[in-house]
């Protein structure tokens, strides 16, 4: 199952944001263990770097955190000219989430996992919270 992981979920893990840390960590672990095919957009990496560096105030620690939590854990999906032009054509209220959605379409994502599902305006890809995705991949009995 292909899952596009939104920026906010990755940031929960990298900068240890409570009360979201545990469920977001489990999503990243599911990707690392190949329970899901986890992807993050290339454009998210720059946002994550900026926010993490602002939070940590230590560039070396920021590089280390991204290498430890992203590289080798999730795949990086390209954001190309078509993704940007398609997102511009959709004219969503939240352009960044629209780019995420368009890239999700390009990787044939089954789910987009985010803490802000209401920000996504199209419904061809199921948009779920980390907790909802955890229930899908490991339903309780």
Secondary structure as the mmCIF struct_conf table of DSSP 4:
data_model
#
loop_
_struct_conf.conf_type_id
_struct_conf.id
_struct_conf.beg_label_comp_id
_struct_conf.beg_label_asym_id
_struct_conf.beg_label_seq_id
_struct_conf.end_label_comp_id
_struct_conf.end_label_asym_id
_struct_conf.end_label_seq_id
STRN STRN1 UNK A 2 UNK A 5
HELX_LH_PP_P HELX_LH_PP_P1 UNK A 6 UNK A 6
HELX_RH_AL_P HELX_RH_AL_P1 UNK A 7 UNK A 14
TURN_TY1_P TURN_TY1_P1 UNK A 15 UNK A 16
TURN_TY1_P TURN_TY1_P2 UNK A 18 UNK A 20
HELX_RH_AL_P HELX_RH_AL_P2 UNK A 21 UNK A 32
TURN_TY1_P TURN_TY1_P3 UNK A 33 UNK A 34
BEND BEND1 UNK A 35 UNK A 36
STRN STRN2 UNK A 37 UNK A 41
HELX_RH_AL_P HELX_RH_AL_P3 UNK A 42 UNK A 56
HELX_RH_AL_P HELX_RH_AL_P4 UNK A 59 UNK A 69
TURN_TY1_P TURN_TY1_P4 UNK A 70 UNK A 70
STRN STRN3 UNK A 71 UNK A 71
TURN_TY1_P TURN_TY1_P5 UNK A 72 UNK A 73
STRN STRN4 UNK A 74 UNK A 74
STRN STRN5 UNK A 75 UNK A 77
HELX_RH_AL_P HELX_RH_AL_P5 UNK A 81 UNK A 90
TURN_TY1_P TURN_TY1_P6 UNK A 91 UNK A 91
BEND BEND2 UNK A 93 UNK A 93
HELX_RH_AL_P HELX_RH_AL_P6 UNK A 95 UNK A 106
TURN_TY1_P TURN_TY1_P7 UNK A 107 UNK A 108
BEND BEND3 UNK A 110 UNK A 110
STRN STRN6 UNK A 111 UNK A 113
BEND BEND4 UNK A 115 UNK A 115
HELX_RH_3T_P HELX_RH_3T_P1 UNK A 117 UNK A 119
BEND BEND5 UNK A 124 UNK A 125
STRN STRN7 UNK A 126 UNK A 128
HELX_RH_AL_P HELX_RH_AL_P7 UNK A 130 UNK A 137
BEND BEND6 UNK A 138 UNK A 138
#
